[in-house]
Structure formats: structure tokens, C-alpha cells
Amino acid sequence: MPDRLFSDRRDAGRALAGLLDHHRGRPDLLVLALPRGGAPVGYEVARALGADLDVFVTRSLGVPGQEDLAMGAIAGDGVIALSDDVVRGLAIPPGVVEHVAGLEGREITRWERHFRQCRPAQPVEGREVIVVDDGLATGAAMTAALKALRRQRPARVVVALPACSAATYEELRMTADEVVVATTPSPYFVVDPSYWDFVEVTLEDVRDLLRASATSAQARAAGQGPGAVAGLRAEAIPLDNGVPSPDVLFDLVGEARFVLIGGASHGTHEFYAARAAMTRRLIEERDFRAVAVQADWPDAYRVNLYVHGRGHDAAAEQALGGFERFPSWMWRNAVVLDFVTWLRDHNDGVLAGLCGQAGFYGLDVYGAHRTMRRVVDFLQETDPVAAARARDRYACFDHLGPEDRPYGLSPACGAGESSEEAMIARLVALRREAMSSAREEGLLPEDELFYAELNAAATRNADEHYRSMLGGRICAWNHRDRHMADTLDALSEHLARRRGGPAKIVVWAHDAHVGDARATEAACRGEINLGMLVRERHGDACRSIGMTTYTGTVTAADQWGTRPERKWLRPALSDSAEELFHEVGEKQFLTWFAAAPRSADVLRSARLQRMISAVYRARSERRCHYFRARLSDEFDAVLHMDETRAVEPLDRTPEWDHDRLPRACPPGG
């Protein structure tokens, strides 16, 4: 089997573009991709060469009863290329060929309408045309395409392929004006062994690539294409191991009392490491006195006791033992363990008492992840089908995702109003027990009154909280983030009273909570979030820092409530902010929008942005993990790390340890 040379089709397209560089800048250049697999390859070639992109649709002619066996191919205007060996070997009558060709010809018409969405086909006559596919084994589709293409009188035809057999390469040289092939492996029978990630390209993928390419062409015509990347590159601030220099960090933070540090996933090592490193500097040199995390209050407070030298835990890993519910790796991971160990050592070295020490708090007094587990457990007893639906809905729990992916359950449960009331009653009772247990386990004396006030407010609102968790998607999301913002304000006031002056707090949460929802498509649905509320309430006293990545690995589950796996993170989609950052060509950098006017202007346009919570579904990435946002309005600054790795859970599972990645080692890594 040939070596796997390309991570995916877009990687192959970038490789081909380098071999076709001598065509760059030709005003008459046109790239035609054979869909579906050729579309991602062609997109990269067209973008790199500054060319127009279109599709040239062909369809395989399957042998009746053996449709996987091709007897030839048909192109858009009825041109047919047959495999003589198959037709003669199976003695297929001309009438059968004609019948299959008629069916597939109608399908070509349907595909073209779907792909172009009423846009006219690109003119071919007199132009230099590069025909692209993701690889060729027999070459029947390409042969049909070339025959049909010649009828449209192009000036010149170039065939560009990531891989094909040596025999096919020689045949193509006789029909095309130029043939460019990245590799000719031997033996070579099928396309997919040349790729690590050879997932299906859908009709929607092809349509989206054509649309994105047309948008890029308009930007190029307006002089904004290459200039966007050049502007980002010129204003990019270098990072050291994912962290800006102290001077840059302190200038960015300024006099802010709230610094919200995000991350585009719950499973990326570099996101956690950057958060931890920046927070250490802010605690040591800028008088920050608390870390408030997107976590259940009781679990985080156990860590708070430990870092203050209290409680029953003898080591940092024991103190993290409260984070046992899904997704446990969100806080029980190697980076958080190191940070908690450091925080305990730091506090032990502070001589000024508790006022000079730093604490560790959870923003979710209600225990959102505990609630979800109990909802699922309740439904499992009463309605297993509804329990399965609940797990699916909760997969988007930390994601300002599409409206058709809600995590409210009432519309899906179908168990009736009395069953919902019983569930809420049980949840309220369990919550009271949990709060009592937390008090018995111990509180710092100075936190007793504060905890009592939080507990009283949470008890008053518990019924509303659980109804929101069972209700509609927007209601649940908004209720939770408003609650986290209220908890942050209450914590700030409490710490200010203790120290006799303003309290400075670092917040660790997902990008979906840290960024300003008003700059995302979620705002159109009436959604709010923590970052938006903190900005509204505190203005220039807050800073929000997002983090993005282009590709690598990530720790995530297949569905809510299952065990974590180390998953391959697919390269970011076209028209995404992550891909634009990738084009800058730097492994890691900071874009601080107040100091980068060109970058701020470029990223004020709505682009796709990727969000991965505890669940990652690579095969439905566009639907599950992307939404549109104006990045420079969403954050004050963004750290981009082009290739990242999965965060290491403290509780290593066989699923995480077992190497299921599509490649053993990243290229050049």
C-alpha cells in the first residue's frame, strides 16, 4: 500500500499549488474540480494561484447489479468514456450503457444546480484550465471530463493530481497539454491510501467551497485578499510557548480587574497551559487574588481549601478528586494539576496571610454538570429513549451552537408534566443535600457568610434553574451564563470586603462563554453569555482573551457522558478565522485588536469560528462545531496556536491511550 502522504484533501491541494506556482497570476486561469473529492483540492489550488474555481461534473457508470464496478464515466454534455475491458469482459449491451448513462446524465444536471446555487458556470473558451481531482486509479472520469472540456475550446488544459498510477500518468500526457502529479505510488489501485483523513466530501461541502471561493475572488478583486493575511502577519505578536511576554500581557490587561481567558475546546493542552502561565504572572506581579473557573462550586471549593492549606486532601491530585463527573478531564488534567500544585506553593510562601493569598473558585453554584448527570440518570429509569436524547442534547452544553442542537429536554422527553415535576423535586432535594454536605466538609471561616449568602440565593432560584435546564435551549443557556456572571460579581464583592480594596480575578472558561455573544450569530437568537454580561457591567475593567487552533489532537468524547478519547482535530474549514490565522504562516502568535487596526478591520467581518466542548464529532463538524462571529468584536485579543495536542487526563482510559489517530505523527513533527 502506498505511503500516506497527505493529511487530507486540502493538504494535498496546498502541495499541488506549490507545483503549479508557475501558473500564478494568469488573468485567464480557471481551476475546474471534479466533484466531490476534487473540490477541496481544487479550492486550495485556486486560492493559492489566485484563480477562479468551478466544478466539472462527471458521474461513474456503474455496472447494473455491480454498481461499485465502473464500466465508464459520463461528463456534463453527454460525453462518455468507457472501460473497454469491463464492457467487453461482461458483454454489456449498448442499450444498457445508454440506459445507465441517461440516469447519470440527469443526476449531473441536479448536481450542477445544487453546487452553483443559480450562479452561472465559469466560461472556458480561450482560458487556461487546470482540471483537479483527489487522485486517479483508472482515469475514466478524467478522460470523460477532458473529452467534454475540449469541446468548449479552452486555450490550454492542465491536469493536476495529488496521486495517480504511472500508467494513468502516461495516458493523461497524451490527452492534456500538461500533467502535474505530486506522486505516482506503486502499486496504486485506489485513492484513499494516500490520505490520513479520507472522509466523505458531501454535496454541501462542495457547494460551500464554491461559495467561499467566489467570496475570496470578490475580495481579491477589491484588493482585500492577500492584504488581509499580510495585515495579520505584520501585526502578529510573537508568543513564547503559547504565552505573550510579560510586558505585552501587562499592557493588554492594563488596570482591568477581570481577565477572562478562554479556549476553543475543553481538551487542548496548549489552551490550559497558556491560561495557567498567564495567570501565574498576574498573581505574582499584578496582585490578582482569585481564579474563577467554569466549574461546579463544591468541586472547585475543595481545591480552594487545599491551596489555602486547609481541608483533608494531602496532595493536589486528591484535591481535584471532586471533579469526577463528565467531563472529568476538563479540570482533572495534567496542566491543572501542575497549576494547583504551584498555587499551593505560592500561597505557602505568602507572609501576609489570606489577604495576600490566591483562591480557586467555581462559578456554578448550582452544579450544572451534576444536574445533567442526574437528569440523565432520572430519565434512564423512566424513559431510556429520552435519556439517549438528553445525552445528545447535552453534547452542545458549552457551545453557542445551531438552534437545531438545543440541550433543553422538555420538548424531547415526552414523559408528561407530572414526570417533569417529579424530576425537578428530586433535583432540588439532591441539591439541598449536596450543599449541606459541602458545609460539613469545611469552609474557610472568612467564607462562611459568603457561602451562606450564595446558598440562600441558589436555593431560592433552584426551581427556576432546573426548569431552565429541562426547558428550551436559549432559556437554559442564558440562565446559566447570567448565573455565572452573578456569582463572579458576588465573589468580587466578597474578596474586596476581605482585603479592603478592589479584587482582581482571572476567569477560566470556554471561548463560547468568554467571548461577547453580541458579536456572534447566537445574538440573533437572543442568546447572552458571561463575556457579554461582564463587559456590560464592568466596561474597561475587563479583558477577554480567546484562543484558537487550526489542527492537531484534542481530548473529547464521542457523545455526552462517555469516556474521553484522544481525537484527531481536522484542519479548520474554509472561510474560518482559524484558517485565516493558519495562512499567516506562524506557529503561534497573539493578535491584540486595540494595537492591530488592520487585523481588527479584517476580523470584524463575520467568519466561521470553531468551538469544541466535551464532545467532538469530526464527521459533522460544520453543523456541530462552527458558527459565525466577528472575532475582533468578540474578544480583546486572540492567541492562535496553529497545531495543538490533546490535554492529558489524570484518569487515563484505554480509549485515550489507544492510538486511534489517523496519523502517528504530524508532518514535520
ABEGO torsion letter per residue (X at the ends): XBBBABABAAAAAAAAAAAAAAABGBAABBBBBBOAAAAAAAAAAAAAAGBBBBBBBBBBBBBBGBAABBAEBBBAAGBBBBBAAAAAAAGBBAAAAAAAAAAAAAAAAAAAAAAAGGBBBBBABGBBBBBBBAEBAAGAAAAAAAAAAAAAGBABBBBBBABBBAAAAAAAAAABABBBBABBBOBBABAAAABABBBBBBAAAAAAAAAAAAAAAAAAAAGABAAAAAAAAAABBBBBGGBBBAAAAAAAAEABABBBBBEABAABAAAAAAAAAAAAAAAAAAGBABBBBBBBAAAAAAAAAAAAGBEABABAAAAAAABABOBAAAABBAAAAAAAAAAAAAAAABAAEAAABBBBBBABAAGAAAAAAAAAAAAAAABAAAAAAAAAAAAAABBBBBAABBABAAAAAGAEAAAAAAAAAAAAAAAAAAAAAAAAAEBBAAAAAAAAAAAAAAAAAAAAAAAAAABBAAAAAAAAAAAAAAAAAAAAAAAAAAAGBBBBBBBBBBAAAABBAAABAAAAAGBBBAAAAAAAAAEAABBBBBBBBABEBBBBBABBGBBBBBBBBBBBBBGBAAAAAAAAGBABBBBBAAABAAAAAAAABBBBBBBBBABBBAAAAAAAABBBBBAAAABABBBBBABBBBBBBABBBAAAABBABABABBBGX
